[in-house]
Amino acid sequence: MNFQGFLDFFQVIFMVVFVVALAYGTTWVIGKKSKGFMGGKNAKVLQQISLNMNFHITVIQVQQKVYIIGKTNKSIELLDTIPLDTWKENEAMMLNQEQENRKETPLERFFKIQNPLKGEEREKGDGN
């Protein structure tokens, strides 16, 4: 292979890399610019629940209101509207209740058996 063939080979490789990088950069810039057009600034999906293949419940926040919507393949129906403050209060209450009712995992139980001294008992044991 002569020197000119070697240069032609690297020129082709460079052009391919350049075109791929240019395509990637253009896609990245368009993606960043289009977020403002595609993303809703006033609306946000809070939760989605699938009850079966054809029925879904979606909870959407629009400004200071929360809309609960039922969706099927053929229709969309507004089920309820509540203030955002009420939604947040109920969500916090459910989270606290879930943490209180949380059961111990097998791994936590294992570590408790391996190291039975916890809290005050450990402090008393360290002093002796």
C-alpha positions in Angstrom: 0.0 0.0 0.0 1.5 3.3 -1.0 1.4 6.5 1.0 -1.4 8.1 -1.1 -3.6 5.0 -0.4 -2.9 5.3 3.3 -3.9 9.0 3.3 -7.1 8.2 1.4 -8.0 5.5 4.0 -7.6 7.9 6.9 -9.5 10.7 5.1 -12.5 8.3 4.7 -12.3 7.3 8.3 -12.1 10.9 9.4 -15.1 11.9 7.3 -17.2 9.0 8.7 -16.3 10.0 12.3 -17.0 13.7 11.5 -20.5 12.9 10.0 -21.4 10.7 13.0 -20.3 13.3 15.5 -22.2 16.1 13.6 -25.3 14.0 13.5 -25.0 13.2 17.2 -24.4 16.9 18.1 -27.3 18.1 16.0 -29.7 15.5 17.6 -28.5 16.6 21.0 -29.1 20.3 20.3 -32.5 19.7 18.8 -33.4 17.5 21.9 -32.4 20.3 24.3 -34.3 23.0 22.3 -37.4 20.9 21.9 -37.9 20.2 25.6 -39.5 23.6 26.0 -42.0 22.8 23.3 -42.7 19.2 24.3 -42.7 19.4 28.1 -45.7 20.9 29.8 -44.8 23.7 32.1 -48.3 23.9 33.6 -49.3 20.2 33.7 -47.6 17.2 35.3 -48.7 13.6 35.6 -48.5 12.6 39.3 -49.6 9.0 39.1 -50.9 6.4 36.6 -52.6 3.2 37.6 -53.5 0.4 35.2 -56.5 -1.5 36.4 -56.6 -3.8 33.4 -55.5 -3.8 29.8 -58.2 -1.3 28.8 -58.7 0.9 31.8 -56.3 3.3 33.4 -56.6 6.0 36.1 -54.3 9.0 35.7 -53.8 11.8 38.2 -52.7 15.1 36.6 -51.7 18.3 38.3 -52.6 21.5 36.4 -51.5 24.6 38.3 -53.1 24.3 41.8 -55.7 21.6 40.9 -55.4 17.9 40.7 -57.6 16.1 38.1 -58.3 12.3 38.4 -59.1 11.0 34.9 -60.3 7.5 33.8 -59.1 6.4 30.4 -60.2 3.6 28.2 -59.3 2.8 24.6 -62.4 4.6 23.4 -63.0 7.5 26.0 -61.6 9.7 28.6 -63.7 10.8 31.6 -63.0 13.3 34.4 -63.6 11.3 37.7 -62.8 14.0 40.2 -61.0 17.4 40.8 -59.3 18.2 44.1 -57.1 21.1 45.3 -53.4 20.5 45.2 -53.0 21.1 48.9 -55.5 18.3 49.7 -53.6 15.9 47.4 -50.3 16.7 49.1 -51.8 16.3 52.6 -53.3 12.9 51.6 -50.0 11.8 50.0 -48.0 12.7 53.1 -50.5 10.9 55.3 -50.4 7.7 53.2 -46.5 7.8 53.1 -46.4 8.1 56.9 -48.9 5.3 57.3 -47.0 3.1 54.9 -43.8 3.6 56.8 -45.5 2.7 60.1 -47.0 -0.5 58.7 -43.8 -1.5 56.9 -42.8 -5.0 57.9 -39.2 -6.0 58.7 -37.4 -7.5 55.7 -35.6 -10.9 56.1 -32.3 -9.2 55.7 -33.1 -6.7 58.6 -34.2 -9.6 60.7 -30.9 -11.4 60.0 -28.8 -8.4 61.1 -31.0 -8.0 64.2 -30.2 -11.6 65.1 -26.5 -11.3 64.3 -26.2 -8.0 66.3 -28.9 -8.1 69.1 -27.5 -5.1 70.9 -29.1 -1.9 69.5 -29.7 1.5 70.8 -29.7 1.8 74.5 -28.6 -1.8 75.1 -25.5 -1.2 73.0 -24.6 1.9 75.0 -25.0 0.0 78.3 -22.9 -2.9 76.9 -20.1 -0.6 75.8 -19.7 0.9 79.3 -19.1 -2.5 80.9 
